[in-house]
Amino acid sequence: MVLSFCLSCFCTPKLGWIRTLPSDFPRDSKLPLGNYERPTEKKSAMGSKTFQLVWSETIHILTDQKFKKVWREWRVYDDHILFRQIIGKGEFEKSNDWVLFSTKELNTKECQVPLTPKQKTKHLTKRIPCETFTLDETKKFHHNLLYDYDGHSLYPLQYESGYVEANFGIAWESDLAYQKTKLFEIAKLKYGKKEFQPHVYHHVKLD
């Protein structure tokens, strides 16, 4: 799989539409506040007893215009954990079922935590495991990506995780821009139901 950092120049011309919303599309603010969580699974090398990868990804809708997107990864080894977090902040626009997320700022944190042989790691992969970071960097960042909203879940039109994209996704298998054609719906079902790295964020009701 060829990965490329999220820059619009990596898109083929026919996919440029997934980076914008036409100015003549009516805007609305009918996107419920709260968290939209991506289904994730633990990863590890086959048969490995000394390495495990745990990750999470959530879109937080803060107001009717602002959001933050949080990606976290715990690389668990037998004697330490490598933790990495990427938080993107920005604004979004919504038009009917289309939601355009525009990230303006990116913060990256990294740290390493030692483990003892008998130490339990489960609770460490449920939170940020360290108090200080070897890397804590915030920078301006420009990234746009269009999502489809079905009233409950958000579907990115191109595969993306932690602001790293891959050259596949719903838009790659669709035929017309901003049109929910049969090919679009087939691709949405395919990527939204994947057992491995599904391309969907489900709304989580707040207590």
C-alpha positions in Angstrom: 0.0 0.0 0.0 1.5 3.3 -1.0 0.9 6.0 1.6 1.2 9.7 1.1 1.0 12.5 3.6 -2.3 14.4 3.4 -1.6 17.1 0.7 -4.1 17.8 -2.0 -1.4 17.6 -4.7 -1.3 13.8 -4.2 -4.9 13.5 -5.5 -5.6 12.7 -9.1 -7.5 15.5 -11.0 -10.7 13.6 -11.0 -10.6 13.4 -7.2 -10.1 17.1 -6.6 -13.8 17.4 -5.6 -13.3 15.6 -2.3 -11.3 18.6 -1.1 -14.0 21.2 -1.4 -17.7 22.1 -1.2 -19.2 24.1 -4.1 -20.0 27.7 -3.1 -23.6 27.3 -4.4 -24.3 24.3 -2.2 -26.6 25.5 0.7 -25.0 25.3 4.1 -26.5 23.9 7.3 -25.4 23.1 10.9 -27.3 19.8 11.4 -24.4 17.8 12.7 -24.9 16.6 16.3 -22.2 17.6 18.7 -20.1 14.9 20.5 -17.7 12.2 19.5 -17.5 10.1 16.3 -15.4 7.0 17.0 -13.7 4.8 14.4 -13.9 1.1 15.0 -10.4 -0.2 15.7 -8.6 -3.4 16.5 -5.4 -4.5 18.1 -2.6 -5.4 15.7 0.5 -7.6 16.2 2.9 -9.6 14.1 1.5 -13.1 13.7 2.4 -15.2 16.7 4.3 -12.4 18.3 4.4 -12.4 22.1 6.6 -9.3 22.4 4.8 -6.7 20.4 1.3 -5.4 20.2 -0.2 -2.3 18.5 -3.2 -0.5 19.9 -4.7 2.6 18.4 -7.8 4.8 18.5 -9.2 7.6 16.3 -12.0 10.0 17.2 -13.6 13.1 15.6 -14.9 15.5 18.3 -17.5 18.0 17.0 -17.1 20.9 19.4 -19.5 23.5 18.0 -21.5 23.9 14.8 -18.3 24.9 13.0 -15.2 23.7 15.0 -13.8 20.2 15.4 -10.7 18.3 16.6 -9.5 14.9 15.4 -7.5 12.8 17.8 -5.4 9.8 16.6 -3.5 7.8 19.2 -1.1 4.8 18.9 0.5 2.6 21.6 3.3 0.3 20.4 3.7 -2.2 23.2 6.9 -4.2 23.5 8.0 -6.5 26.2 10.0 -3.8 28.1 8.5 -0.5 27.0 5.6 1.4 25.3 6.1 3.9 22.5 3.2 6.3 22.5 2.2 8.7 19.7 -0.6 11.2 19.5 -1.7 13.5 16.6 -4.4 16.1 17.1 -5.8 18.1 14.3 -8.0 21.2 14.9 -10.0 23.2 12.4 -13.4 24.1 11.1 -16.0 22.2 9.1 -18.8 23.1 6.6 -21.9 21.0 6.0 -24.3 20.8 3.1 -27.0 18.2 3.4 -25.1 14.9 3.6 -21.7 16.4 2.8 -19.3 17.5 5.5 -16.0 19.1 4.6 -13.4 19.0 7.4 -10.7 21.7 7.1 -7.7 21.2 9.4 -5.7 24.3 10.3 -3.4 23.2 13.1 -1.6 19.9 14.0 -0.1 18.9 17.3 2.2 15.8 17.6 3.3 14.2 20.8 5.6 11.2 21.4 7.0 9.5 24.5 8.4 6.2 25.7 7.4 4.5 28.9 9.5 1.6 30.4 7.7 -1.6 31.5 8.6 -4.2 34.1 8.2 -7.9 33.2 5.0 -8.4 35.3 3.5 -5.0 34.6 -0.1 -5.0 33.2 -0.4 -2.9 30.1 -4.1 -2.9 29.6 -4.7 0.2 31.6 -1.8 2.0 30.0 -3.3 1.6 26.5 -6.6 3.2 27.7 -5.0 6.6 28.3 -1.9 8.8 27.7 0.8 6.7 29.6 3.3 9.5 30.2 3.5 13.0 31.8 6.4 14.3 29.7 7.1 14.0 26.0 10.2 13.6 23.9 8.3 15.4 21.1 5.6 18.0 21.6 5.2 20.1 18.4 2.4 22.3 17.1 2.4 23.7 13.6 0.1 25.2 11.1 -1.3 22.6 8.8 -3.7 22.6 5.8 -5.8 19.6 5.0 -9.3 19.3 3.5 -11.3 16.1 3.2 -15.0 15.5 2.4 -17.1 13.1 4.3 -20.6 11.6 3.8 -23.0 11.8 6.7 -25.9 9.4 6.9 -27.5 10.8 10.0 -25.4 8.7 12.4 -22.0 8.1 11.0 -19.3 9.9 9.0 -17.6 8.2 6.0 -14.4 9.7 4.6 -14.3 9.7 0.8 -10.6 8.7 0.8 -8.8 6.4 3.3 -7.0 8.5 5.9 -5.7 7.7 9.4 -3.7 10.0 11.6 -3.5 12.4 8.6 -1.8 9.8 6.4 -3.8 8.9 3.3 -3.8 5.9 1.0 -4.8 5.8 -2.6 -8.1 4.1 -2.2 -11.5 4.7 -0.7 -15.1 5.5 -1.6 -14.4 8.3 -4.1 -11.9 6.1 -5.9 -14.7 3.7 -6.8 -17.4 6.3 -7.5 -18.2 7.8 -10.9 -19.7 11.2 -10.4 -18.7 14.1 -8.1 -21.2 14.9 -5.3 -23.6 12.2 -6.6 -24.8 9.2 -4.6 -24.8 6.9 -7.6 -25.0 3.1 -7.4 -21.2 2.9 -7.5 -21.0 5.4 -4.6 -23.3 3.4 -2.5 -21.6 0.1 -3.2 -18.2 1.6 -2.3 -19.6 3.2 0.9 -21.0 -0.2 2.0 -17.8 -1.9 1.1 -15.5 0.4 3.1 -17.9 1.1 5.9 -18.3 -2.6 6.7 -14.7 -3.7 6.4 -13.5 -5.8 9.3 -10.0 -4.4 9.0 -9.6 -0.6 9.2 -13.2 0.3 8.3 -13.6 3.8 6.8 -16.3 5.1 9.1 -16.8 7.1 12.4 -19.9 6.3 14.4 -21.5 8.9 16.6 -21.3 8.1 20.3 -24.0 9.6 22.5 -22.7 11.5 25.5 -24.0 10.5 28.9 
